[in-house]
């Protein structure tokens, strides 16, 4: 039975790059056979050769032209068509023979995650083998305290919505200065330190109350899974990501 990994996250976070380079790392460093799936009907370019490409079923540019829709409307319509033809999508993915199947999700996270296609497709794919979501956060978001909290919350929301195990990674850390990377590592690994930093935010009113509440309670979310730093382009942190993926399916279930 293959392990299926779906990469999720906002536009520009590095889903396609991570799909391509983590797949190559699994092949070259670990000796696994890897299958690739593109689930983005609006993709112009893919840095990997997909074994199944959803654009064989529906393409956003064709929907825009045929149904006179703008980009956002076309993406939503694509998700509806994918939902209507979900059996065909599942059968194509099911036919891939590999140790790992890496799925590159839609460039816009919201239509896939919050419309019926995302939860329904992953429910069907979970029947094929071990299924995991990797939620990708850009360093531009995670480099601030409030942004880091948002990253944690988004990861929890995605996991709840899609009903599959999810781990969160912070991508593009190679773009951060060394001092910023050390600070981020401290925030990610020390709940007490993160709480103290959040409690000292210089804000007033409701925002201050919210920051204080999150500072006191963020460790409850952190216990679910640790967050790792990676660079999809530089192939940094792939060994840690691989270990975390392996731990998701261990009997202990402890990802901290």
N, C-alpha and C positions, 0 to 999 in steps of 0.2 A: 504494500500500500504506500503510495507517495505521501510526502509531506507537502501540503499546499500552503504557500505564503502569499498573502495579498498585501501590497503596499498601498497605503492610504495617506492622504494629507492634502493640504491646500495647494492651489496652483503654484508652481514654481519651487516647491519644497525639495524636489529631486527624486520623485518616484521612478521615472524612467531610467535615470542614471543609476539609481540603486538597484533596480531590477537587473540592468545589464551587468554592472560591475560585481555585484554580490553573486550573481549567477556564474560569472567567469571565475570568481574566487572559489566558489564551491566546486567547480569543475577542475581548476588547475591546482588548487592547494589541498582539496579534500578528496578528489577523485570521484565525485558524484556525477551522475547523469542528470542534467537539468533541462526541464522544459519551460518554455516562455509563452506567456499569454498576454495579449493586449486587449484590455477592456475599455479603451478610450476611443470612442467613435469619431472624435475630433482631432486625433493625432495627425500631425503633418510629417513627423520624422520619428523613427524609433532607433535607439542605439543598440538594438538587439534584433535577431531574426525570430519573429514569433512562430511558434508551432500552431497557435490558433490566434487569429486576428478578428476581433469583432467587426472590423470594417468590411469584412466579407459579407456581413449581414446588414449593417446599417452604417452610413457615413453622414456626419453632421453637415458637410458642405453640400451633399446631394439633397438632404432634407431642407436646408435653407433655400436652395434653388427651387425645389419642387413644391414646397408648402409655404413659400414666401414668409419665412420666419427669420428673426434675428438670431445671433449666436446663442443667447441664453434659451430662447424658446426652442431652438433646434436641438440643443443638448437635452432638454426635458423630453422632447418628442422622441429622441433616440433612446432614452431610458425606458419610455413606454413601449417602444418596439422591441427592445431587448427583453423586457418583461413578458411581452406576448410570445417571444420566441426563445424563452428560457430553456426549454427542453433541448433545442438544437445547440445552444451554447454549452450546456452541461455535457451533452454527448460528445461534442468536439473536444472539450477539456478532458473528459473521461478517457478518450482514445490515446492521450499522450502517455507514452511509456518513459517514466523518469523516476529518479529517487526524490527529487524536489521539483515542484511546479511553481514557478514564480509568476504572479499575476500583477500586472501594472494597471491600476484602476484609473478611472476617469480623471482628466486633468482638473475638473471642478469637483471637489469632494462632495459638496452638498447634494447635487442631484442623485449621485450614486448612493450616498449614505442615508439620506432622509426620504427618498422615494422608495416604493415597494421593491424595486429591482435588487438593491443591495442586500437587505436582510434575506430576501427570498433566494437569491442566487447562492449566498454563502451557506444558507441552510441546506441547499441541495448539494453543494460541493463538499460540505462536512461529511456527507455520507460516503465520499470517495476515499477518505483517509484523514489523517491529522491536519487540521486547518487552523491557521494563525494569522492574525492581522499585525502588521508593523505600521504604526502610526508615526509619520515623519513630521518633525517640527523644524522650521528654519531657525538658524541662530539669530536672525534679526528679531524674531519674536522672543526667543528664550534668553536673550542676553540682558533683559531687564527683569526685575523682580516680579512685577505684575504679569509680564509676558510669560515667565516661567510658570506661574500659577495657572495662567490660561492654558498653557501647554498640558499641564497635568489634567485640568478639567476636561479639555477637549479629548484627551486620550480615554478618560473614563466614559465620556458621552458616546464616543465611537464604539467602545466595547459593549456598552449597554444596548445601543441601537442595533448592532450587528450580531450580538449574541455569540461571539467567538472570543477565545483568548486573544488579547492584544498586548503588545509591548510598544513602548514609546522610545524613539531615538531622536536625538538632536543632530541634524545634518549640517554640513558645511563648517565644522569647527576649525578646519584648516584656515579659514578666513579670519579667525579671532587672534588677537595678540596673545602671547603666552600667559601674561598676567590675567587676562580675561578668562582664558581656558581654566586656569587654576581656581579662580573664583567660582566659575560655573561648576567645576567638579566638586568643590566644597559644598555648594548649595544643593547639588544633586545627591550627595552621599551623607550629609549630616542634617537630619531633620531639625535638631535643636538650633543649629546655626541658621537655617532657613527661617525658622520661626522668629528668631531674634531679629533678623534683618527685616522681615515683614512687619514686625511690631514697631520698628523704628521708622517706618515710612513717614515722610513729612506731608501728611494730608490731613484734611479736616472733614467733619460732618459724617455723612453716611459712608463715604469712601473709607474714612478712618476706621469706622466700626467694622466694615467688611474686611478690611485688611487685617484688623486684629483677630476677627473670627477665623479667617483663613490661616493666619499665623499659628493660632492655637490648635487647629484641627487638620492641617495639611498632612501631618504624618499618618493619618488614617488612610489617605489616598496613597501615600508613598509606600505603605506596607504591601500594597497589591503587587507592585513590580518596580524594580529599579529602572532608571532612565539612563541610557548609555549615549556617549558622544561618538559620532562617526563622521567620516567624509566619504561620500559616495564616489567622488572623482579621484581622491587620493588613496582609496581603499583602506582608510584608517578605521580601526575599531571593529573590523569585520569578524575577528576571532571572538571578541566579546559578544557581539550580536549573535554569532553562531552558538556560543555557549548558552546564551539566554534563551534562544529558540529551543535548544535541546532540553533546558530545564523546564520549559512550559509543559512538556509532556512527560516529565518524570513523575513518579508516584507521590513525591512529597508535596508538589505544587507550590513550593516556596520560591518566589522569584526575587527575593531581596538579597 
